[in-house]
Amino acid sequence: MLFDILQDTRPNVLARNIVYKCARFTDRGKPQLIDNLVGVDPMFETFQLPVVKLRKDSPAFKMGFKQIPAEKIGLILSEKKR
């Protein structure tokens, strides 16, 4: 429930994120960090939103991250109207 969020003392769990040029990632409370790539250049091949691709030698892959088909995620326009 959000009505008591400021009194909630449980840690935020931040897991499996790539964080680059974002100094405020861990600013709120005492987060539990699990398998995040933080403060390291992830070596983007393409960063043209919504498509983000990592180079084959990205340190993220050494941590177990996988390339996802970002071009297939999001709004899909259809010629059919429902």
Jmol script that loads the backbone (N, CA, C; Angstrom):
load data "model"
ATOM      1  N   MET A   1       0.830  -1.190   0.000  1.00  0.00           N
ATOM      2  CA  MET A   1       0.000   0.000   0.000  1.00  0.00           C
ATOM      3  C   MET A   1       0.868   1.244   0.000  1.00  0.00           C
ATOM      4  N   LEU A   2       0.470   2.223  -0.732  1.00  0.00           N
ATOM      5  CA  LEU A   2       1.278   3.429  -0.856  1.00  0.00           C
ATOM      6  C   LEU A   2       1.046   4.449   0.258  1.00  0.00           C
ATOM      7  N   PHE A   3      -0.049   4.334   1.005  1.00  0.00           N
ATOM      8  CA  PHE A   3      -0.342   5.366   1.997  1.00  0.00           C
ATOM      9  C   PHE A   3       0.724   5.447   3.090  1.00  0.00           C
ATOM     10  N   ASP A   4       1.480   4.372   3.325  1.00  0.00           N
ATOM     11  CA  ASP A   4       2.522   4.405   4.356  1.00  0.00           C
ATOM     12  C   ASP A   4       3.921   4.151   3.781  1.00  0.00           C
ATOM     13  N   ILE A   5       4.105   4.496   2.540  1.00  0.00           N
ATOM     14  CA  ILE A   5       5.382   4.191   1.876  1.00  0.00           C
ATOM     15  C   ILE A   5       6.580   4.858   2.552  1.00  0.00           C
ATOM     16  N   LEU A   6       6.390   6.047   3.101  1.00  0.00           N
ATOM     17  CA  LEU A   6       7.515   6.744   3.734  1.00  0.00           C
ATOM     18  C   LEU A   6       7.922   6.099   5.066  1.00  0.00           C
ATOM     19  N   GLN A   7       7.037   5.320   5.671  1.00  0.00           N
ATOM     20  CA  GLN A   7       7.354   4.627   6.916  1.00  0.00           C
ATOM     21  C   GLN A   7       7.855   3.204   6.663  1.00  0.00           C
ATOM     22  N   ASP A   8       7.794   2.759   5.451  1.00  0.00           N
ATOM     23  CA  ASP A   8       8.211   1.405   5.093  1.00  0.00           C
ATOM     24  C   ASP A   8       9.732   1.311   5.186  1.00  0.00           C
ATOM     25  N   THR A   9      10.233   0.442   6.030  1.00  0.00           N
ATOM     26  CA  THR A   9      11.684   0.331   6.229  1.00  0.00           C
ATOM     27  C   THR A   9      12.317  -0.833   5.497  1.00  0.00           C
ATOM     28  N   ARG A  10      11.508  -1.596   4.755  1.00  0.00           N
ATOM     29  CA  ARG A  10      12.080  -2.703   3.993  1.00  0.00           C
ATOM     30  C   ARG A  10      13.010  -2.139   2.911  1.00  0.00           C
ATOM     31  N   PRO A  11      14.097  -2.853   2.588  1.00  0.00           N
ATOM     32  CA  PRO A  11      14.988  -2.352   1.535  1.00  0.00           C
ATOM     33  C   PRO A  11      14.361  -2.509   0.151  1.00  0.00           C
ATOM     34  N   ASN A  12      14.691  -1.585  -0.714  1.00  0.00           N
ATOM     35  CA  ASN A  12      14.323  -1.741  -2.119  1.00  0.00           C
ATOM     36  C   ASN A  12      15.276  -2.758  -2.723  1.00  0.00           C
ATOM     37  N   VAL A  13      14.761  -3.676  -3.511  1.00  0.00           N
ATOM     38  CA  VAL A  13      15.610  -4.653  -4.178  1.00  0.00           C
ATOM     39  C   VAL A  13      15.832  -4.175  -5.604  1.00  0.00           C
ATOM     40  N   LEU A  14      17.074  -3.924  -5.930  1.00  0.00           N
ATOM     41  CA  LEU A  14      17.461  -3.478  -7.269  1.00  0.00           C
ATOM     42  C   LEU A  14      18.302  -4.597  -7.874  1.00  0.00           C
ATOM     43  N   ALA A  15      17.716  -5.332  -8.816  1.00  0.00           N
ATOM     44  CA  ALA A  15      18.382  -6.522  -9.330  1.00  0.00           C
ATOM     45  C   ALA A  15      18.463  -6.508 -10.851  1.00  0.00           C
ATOM     46  N   ARG A  16      19.630  -6.914 -11.353  1.00  0.00           N
ATOM     47  CA  ARG A  16      19.884  -7.137 -12.776  1.00  0.00           C
ATOM     48  C   ARG A  16      19.591  -5.912 -13.639  1.00  0.00           C
ATOM     49  N   ASN A  17      20.219  -4.797 -13.276  1.00  0.00           N
ATOM     50  CA  ASN A  17      20.080  -3.553 -14.028  1.00  0.00           C
ATOM     51  C   ASN A  17      21.424  -3.155 -14.602  1.00  0.00           C
ATOM     52  N   ILE A  18      21.379  -2.457 -15.718  1.00  0.00           N
ATOM     53  CA  ILE A  18      22.565  -1.804 -16.258  1.00  0.00           C
ATOM     54  C   ILE A  18      22.358  -0.322 -16.009  1.00  0.00           C
ATOM     55  N   VAL A  19      23.228   0.261 -15.208  1.00  0.00           N
ATOM     56  CA  VAL A  19      23.091   1.656 -14.809  1.00  0.00           C
ATOM     57  C   VAL A  19      24.322   2.408 -15.300  1.00  0.00           C
ATOM     58  N   TYR A  20      24.105   3.389 -16.156  1.00  0.00           N
ATOM     59  CA  TYR A  20      25.219   4.131 -16.732  1.00  0.00           C
ATOM     60  C   TYR A  20      24.889   5.619 -16.722  1.00  0.00           C
ATOM     61  N   LYS A  21      25.788   6.389 -16.154  1.00  0.00           N
ATOM     62  CA  LYS A  21      25.618   7.842 -16.043  1.00  0.00           C
ATOM     63  C   LYS A  21      24.338   8.189 -15.272  1.00  0.00           C
ATOM     64  N   CYS A  22      24.142   7.521 -14.167  1.00  0.00           N
ATOM     65  CA  CYS A  22      22.963   7.755 -13.323  1.00  0.00           C
ATOM     66  C   CYS A  22      23.417   7.725 -11.868  1.00  0.00           C
ATOM     67  N   ALA A  23      23.774   8.864 -11.345  1.00  0.00           N
ATOM     68  CA  ALA A  23      24.317   8.938  -9.985  1.00  0.00           C
ATOM     69  C   ALA A  23      23.274   8.660  -8.914  1.00  0.00           C
ATOM     70  N   ARG A  24      22.009   8.759  -9.211  1.00  0.00           N
ATOM     71  CA  ARG A  24      20.965   8.637  -8.194  1.00  0.00           C
ATOM     72  C   ARG A  24      20.353   7.240  -8.101  1.00  0.00           C
ATOM     73  N   PHE A  25      20.950   6.268  -8.694  1.00  0.00           N
ATOM     74  CA  PHE A  25      20.401   4.908  -8.725  1.00  0.00           C
ATOM     75  C   PHE A  25      20.144   4.359  -7.328  1.00  0.00           C
ATOM     76  N   THR A  26      21.023   4.620  -6.405  1.00  0.00           N
ATOM     77  CA  THR A  26      20.893   4.044  -5.061  1.00  0.00           C
ATOM     78  C   THR A  26      20.632   5.101  -3.991  1.00  0.00           C
ATOM     79  N   ASP A  27      20.139   6.256  -4.361  1.00  0.00           N
ATOM     80  CA  ASP A  27      19.964   7.354  -3.406  1.00  0.00           C
ATOM     81  C   ASP A  27      18.888   7.144  -2.347  1.00  0.00           C
ATOM     82  N   ARG A  28      17.862   6.369  -2.613  1.00  0.00           N
ATOM     83  CA  ARG A  28      16.733   6.285  -1.693  1.00  0.00           C
ATOM     84  C   ARG A  28      16.858   5.081  -0.766  1.00  0.00           C
ATOM     85  N   GLY A  29      17.011   5.358   0.493  1.00  0.00           N
ATOM     86  CA  GLY A  29      17.045   4.292   1.489  1.00  0.00           C
ATOM     87  C   GLY A  29      18.296   3.446   1.424  1.00  0.00           C
ATOM     88  N   LYS A  30      18.148   2.210   1.823  1.00  0.00           N
ATOM     89  CA  LYS A  30      19.263   1.260   1.827  1.00  0.00           C
ATOM     90  C   LYS A  30      18.892   0.108   0.907  1.00  0.00           C
ATOM     91  N   PRO A  31      19.171   0.258  -0.369  1.00  0.00           N
ATOM     92  CA  PRO A  31      18.744  -0.785  -1.317  1.00  0.00           C
ATOM     93  C   PRO A  31      19.559  -2.062  -1.177  1.00  0.00           C
ATOM     94  N   GLN A  32      18.930  -3.152  -1.546  1.00  0.00           N
ATOM     95  CA  GLN A  32      19.630  -4.431  -1.647  1.00  0.00           C
ATOM     96  C   GLN A  32      20.002  -4.571  -3.118  1.00  0.00           C
ATOM     97  N   LEU A  33      21.290  -4.565  -3.409  1.00  0.00           N
ATOM     98  CA  LEU A  33      21.775  -4.611  -4.787  1.00  0.00           C
ATOM     99  C   LEU A  33      22.134  -6.043  -5.159  1.00  0.00           C
ATOM    100  N   ILE A  34      21.580  -6.518  -6.275  1.00  0.00           N
ATOM    101  CA  ILE A  34      21.828  -7.893  -6.719  1.00  0.00           C
ATOM    102  C   ILE A  34      22.186  -7.872  -8.206  1.00  0.00           C
ATOM    103  N   ASP A  35      23.406  -8.263  -8.533  1.00  0.00           N
ATOM    104  CA  ASP A  35      23.850  -8.447  -9.924  1.00  0.00           C
ATOM    105  C   ASP A  35      23.549  -7.252 -10.829  1.00  0.00           C
ATOM    106  N   ASN A  36      23.977  -6.059 -10.415  1.00  0.00           N
ATOM    107  CA  ASN A  36      23.809  -4.859 -11.226  1.00  0.00           C
ATOM    108  C   ASN A  36      25.145  -4.447 -11.820  1.00  0.00           C
ATOM    109  N   LEU A  37      25.128  -3.899 -13.013  1.00  0.00           N
ATOM    110  CA  LEU A  37      26.314  -3.313 -13.618  1.00  0.00           C
ATOM    111  C   LEU A  37      26.175  -1.808 -13.419  1.00  0.00           C
ATOM    112  N   VAL A  38      26.949  -1.263 -12.483  1.00  0.00           N
ATOM    113  CA  VAL A  38      26.809   0.143 -12.097  1.00  0.00           C
ATOM    114  C   VAL A  38      28.155   0.845 -12.222  1.00  0.00           C
ATOM    115  N   GLY A  39      28.136   2.022 -12.844  1.00  0.00           N
ATOM    116  CA  GLY A  39      29.339   2.838 -12.915  1.00  0.00           C
ATOM    117  C   GLY A  39      30.395   2.336 -13.879  1.00  0.00           C
ATOM    118  N   VAL A  40      30.046   1.389 -14.711  1.00  0.00           N
ATOM    119  CA  VAL A  40      30.963   0.833 -15.706  1.00  0.00           C
ATOM    120  C   VAL A  40      30.337   1.062 -17.077  1.00  0.00           C
ATOM    121  N   ASP A  41      31.135   1.474 -18.031  1.00  0.00           N
ATOM    122  CA  ASP A  41      30.614   1.667 -19.387  1.00  0.00           C
ATOM    123  C   ASP A  41      30.128   0.321 -19.930  1.00  0.00           C
ATOM    124  N   PRO A  42      28.824   0.196 -20.217  1.00  0.00           N
ATOM    125  CA  PRO A  42      28.299  -1.069 -20.718  1.00  0.00           C
ATOM    126  C   PRO A  42      28.616  -1.321 -22.187  1.00  0.00           C
ATOM    127  N   MET A  43      29.228  -0.343 -22.843  1.00  0.00           N
ATOM    128  CA  MET A  43      29.663  -0.457 -24.237  1.00  0.00           C
ATOM    129  C   MET A  43      28.480  -0.667 -25.183  1.00  0.00           C
ATOM    130  N   PHE A  44      27.674   0.358 -25.309  1.00  0.00           N
ATOM    131  CA  PHE A  44      26.528   0.305 -26.211  1.00  0.00           C
ATOM    132  C   PHE A  44      26.980   0.312 -27.664  1.00  0.00           C
ATOM    133  N   GLU A  45      26.391  -0.534 -28.450  1.00  0.00           N
ATOM    134  CA  GLU A  45      26.593  -0.514 -29.900  1.00  0.00           C
ATOM    135  C   GLU A  45      25.599   0.473 -30.507  1.00  0.00           C
ATOM    136  N   THR A  46      24.370   0.394 -30.039  1.00  0.00           N
ATOM    137  CA  THR A  46      23.289   1.270 -30.483  1.00  0.00           C
ATOM    138  C   THR A  46      22.560   1.782 -29.258  1.00  0.00           C
ATOM    139  N   PHE A  47      22.344   3.071 -29.206  1.00  0.00           N
ATOM    140  CA  PHE A  47      21.526   3.650 -28.145  1.00  0.00           C
ATOM    141  C   PHE A  47      20.609   4.666 -28.792  1.00  0.00           C
ATOM    142  N   GLN A  48      19.713   4.157 -29.602  1.00  0.00           N
ATOM    143  CA  GLN A  48      18.737   4.967 -30.321  1.00  0.00           C
ATOM    144  C   GLN A  48      17.372   4.466 -29.850  1.00  0.00           C
ATOM    145  N   LEU A  49      16.876   5.063 -28.758  1.00  0.00           N
ATOM    146  CA  LEU A  49      15.629   4.583 -28.169  1.00  0.00           C
ATOM    147  C   LEU A  49      14.539   4.456 -29.209  1.00  0.00           C
ATOM    148  N   PRO A  50      13.780   3.415 -29.198  1.00  0.00           N
ATOM    149  CA  PRO A  50      13.670   2.387 -28.169  1.00  0.00           C
ATOM    150  C   PRO A  50      14.649   1.235 -28.322  1.00  0.00           C
ATOM    151  N   VAL A  51      15.532   1.274 -29.313  1.00  0.00           N
ATOM    152  CA  VAL A  51      16.454   0.155 -29.529  1.00  0.00           C
ATOM    153  C   VAL A  51      17.790   0.443 -28.852  1.00  0.00           C
ATOM    154  N   VAL A  52      18.154  -0.438 -27.946  1.00  0.00           N
ATOM    155  CA  VAL A  52      19.430  -0.348 -27.247  1.00  0.00           C
ATOM    156  C   VAL A  52      20.120  -1.688 -27.430  1.00  0.00           C
ATOM    157  N   LYS A  53      21.307  -1.665 -28.001  1.00  0.00           N
ATOM    158  CA  LYS A  53      22.066  -2.911 -28.204  1.00  0.00           C
ATOM    159  C   LYS A  53      23.447  -2.744 -27.590  1.00  0.00           C
ATOM    160  N   LEU A  54      23.936  -3.835 -27.041  1.00  0.00           N
ATOM    161  CA  LEU A  54      25.261  -3.859 -26.450  1.00  0.00           C
ATOM    162  C   LEU A  54      26.261  -4.453 -27.433  1.00  0.00           C
ATOM    163  N   ARG A  55      27.500  -3.956 -27.380  1.00  0.00           N
ATOM    164  CA  ARG A  55      28.550  -4.557 -28.200  1.00  0.00           C
ATOM    165  C   ARG A  55      28.819  -5.973 -27.705  1.00  0.00           C
ATOM    166  N   LYS A  56      29.350  -6.807 -28.561  1.00  0.00           N
ATOM    167  CA  LYS A  56      29.610  -8.209 -28.206  1.00  0.00           C
ATOM    168  C   LYS A  56      30.600  -8.357 -27.057  1.00  0.00           C
ATOM    169  N   ASP A  57      31.474  -7.352 -26.851  1.00  0.00           N
ATOM    170  CA  ASP A  57      32.461  -7.423 -25.773  1.00  0.00           C
ATOM    171  C   ASP A  57      32.027  -6.644 -24.525  1.00  0.00           C
ATOM    172  N   SER A  58      30.731  -6.374 -24.402  1.00  0.00           N
ATOM    173  CA  SER A  58      30.199  -5.647 -23.239  1.00  0.00           C
ATOM    174  C   SER A  58      30.450  -6.423 -21.949  1.00  0.00           C
ATOM    175  N   PRO A  59      30.847  -5.731 -20.880  1.00  0.00           N
ATOM    176  CA  PRO A  59      31.024  -6.415 -19.594  1.00  0.00           C
ATOM    177  C   PRO A  59      29.705  -6.964 -19.043  1.00  0.00           C
ATOM    178  N   ALA A  60      28.578  -6.489 -19.539  1.00  0.00           N
ATOM    179  CA  ALA A  60      27.277  -6.986 -19.085  1.00  0.00           C
ATOM    180  C   ALA A  60      27.107  -8.468 -19.425  1.00  0.00           C
ATOM    181  N   PHE A  61      27.630  -8.893 -20.560  1.00  0.00           N
ATOM    182  CA  PHE A  61      27.496 -10.297 -20.951  1.00  0.00           C
ATOM    183  C   PHE A  61      28.290 -11.203 -20.023  1.00  0.00           C
ATOM    184  N   LYS A  62      29.405 -10.707 -19.493  1.00  0.00           N
ATOM    185  CA  LYS A  62      30.205 -11.494 -18.553  1.00  0.00           C
ATOM    186  C   LYS A  62      29.462 -11.715 -17.241  1.00  0.00           C
ATOM    187  N   MET A  63      28.468 -10.839 -16.962  1.00  0.00           N
ATOM    188  CA  MET A  63      27.659 -10.968 -15.752  1.00  0.00           C
ATOM    189  C   MET A  63      26.419 -11.825 -15.990  1.00  0.00           C
ATOM    190  N   GLY A  64      26.208 -12.254 -17.227  1.00  0.00           N
ATOM    191  CA  GLY A  64      25.063 -13.102 -17.523  1.00  0.00           C
ATOM    192  C   GLY A  64      23.905 -12.400 -18.223  1.00  0.00           C
ATOM    193  N   PHE A  65      24.054 -11.105 -18.517  1.00  0.00           N
ATOM    194  CA  PHE A  65      23.006 -10.408 -19.257  1.00  0.00           C
ATOM    195  C   PHE A  65      22.917 -10.981 -20.662  1.00  0.00           C
ATOM    196  N   LYS A  66      21.737 -10.934 -21.241  1.00  0.00           N
ATOM    197  CA  LYS A  66      21.511 -11.414 -22.597  1.00  0.00           C
ATOM    198  C   LYS A  66      20.946 -10.277 -23.438  1.00  0.00           C
ATOM    199  N   GLN A  67      21.296 -10.276 -24.706  1.00  0.00           N
ATOM    200  CA  GLN A  67      20.736  -9.284 -25.636  1.00  0.00           C
ATOM    201  C   GLN A  67      19.257  -9.610 -25.838  1.00  0.00           C
ATOM    202  N   ILE A  68      18.410  -8.628 -25.731  1.00  0.00           N
ATOM    203  CA  ILE A  68      16.979  -8.856 -25.935  1.00  0.00           C
ATOM    204  C   ILE A  68      16.551  -8.163 -27.223  1.00  0.00           C
ATOM    205  N   PRO A  69      15.517  -8.664 -27.871  1.00  0.00           N
ATOM    206  CA  PRO A  69      15.050  -8.045 -29.114  1.00  0.00           C
ATOM    207  C   PRO A  69      14.240  -6.776 -28.818  1.00  0.00           C
ATOM    208  N   ALA A  70      14.914  -5.691 -28.473  1.00  0.00           N
ATOM    209  CA  ALA A  70      14.241  -4.460 -28.066  1.00  0.00           C
ATOM    210  C   ALA A  70      13.313  -3.921 -29.142  1.00  0.00           C
ATOM    211  N   GLU A  71      13.630  -4.186 -30.400  1.00  0.00           N
ATOM    212  CA  GLU A  71      12.788  -3.693 -31.489  1.00  0.00           C
ATOM    213  C   GLU A  71      11.420  -4.373 -31.504  1.00  0.00           C
ATOM    214  N   LYS A  72      11.288  -5.478 -30.774  1.00  0.00           N
ATOM    215  CA  LYS A  72      10.009  -6.201 -30.723  1.00  0.00           C
ATOM    216  C   LYS A  72       9.210  -5.877 -29.459  1.00  0.00           C
ATOM    217  N   ILE A  73       9.700  -4.938 -28.661  1.00  0.00           N
ATOM    218  CA  ILE A  73       9.054  -4.590 -27.405  1.00  0.00           C
ATOM    219  C   ILE A  73       8.346  -3.249 -27.554  1.00  0.00           C
ATOM    220  N   GLY A  74       7.144  -3.148 -27.018  1.00  0.00           N
ATOM    221  CA  GLY A  74       6.429  -1.878 -27.030  1.00  0.00           C
ATOM    222  C   GLY A  74       5.190  -1.920 -27.895  1.00  0.00           C
ATOM    223  N   LEU A  75       4.723  -0.755 -28.258  1.00  0.00           N
ATOM    224  CA  LEU A  75       3.502  -0.606 -29.032  1.00  0.00           C
ATOM    225  C   LEU A  75       3.683  -1.176 -30.435  1.00  0.00           C
ATOM    226  N   ILE A  76       2.730  -1.988 -30.848  1.00  0.00           N
ATOM    227  CA  ILE A  76       2.748  -2.552 -32.196  1.00  0.00           C
ATOM    228  C   ILE A  76       1.530  -2.016 -32.925  1.00  0.00           C
ATOM    229  N   LEU A  77       1.764  -1.289 -33.984  1.00  0.00           N
ATOM    230  CA  LEU A  77       0.664  -0.743 -34.759  1.00  0.00           C
ATOM    231  C   LEU A  77       0.140  -1.799 -35.699  1.00  0.00           C
ATOM    232  N   SER A  78      -1.161  -1.882 -35.777  1.00  0.00           N
ATOM    233  CA  SER A  78      -1.803  -2.870 -36.609  1.00  0.00           C
ATOM    234  C   SER A  78      -2.668  -2.173 -37.635  1.00  0.00           C
ATOM    235  N   GLU A  79      -2.782  -2.773 -38.815  1.00  0.00           N
ATOM    236  CA  GLU A  79      -3.635  -2.197 -39.835  1.00  0.00           C
ATOM    237  C   GLU A  79      -5.106  -2.480 -39.543  1.00  0.00           C
ATOM    238  N   LYS A  80      -5.367  -3.529 -38.791  1.00  0.00           N
ATOM    239  CA  LYS A  80      -6.742  -3.876 -38.426  1.00  0.00           C
ATOM    240  C   LYS A  80      -7.216  -2.979 -37.304  1.00  0.00           C
ATOM    241  N   LYS A  81      -8.460  -2.597 -37.357  1.00  0.00           N
ATOM    242  CA  LYS A  81      -9.054  -1.869 -36.227  1.00  0.00           C
ATOM    243  C   LYS A  81     -10.049  -2.786 -35.558  1.00  0.00           C
ATOM    244  N   ARG A  82     -10.028  -2.794 -34.273  1.00  0.00           N
ATOM    245  CA  ARG A  82     -10.934  -3.682 -33.523  1.00  0.00           C
ATOM    246  C   ARG A  82     -12.169  -2.967 -33.122  1.00  0.00           C
TER     247      ARG A  82
END
end "model"
wireframe off; spacefill off
backbone 0.3
color backbone group
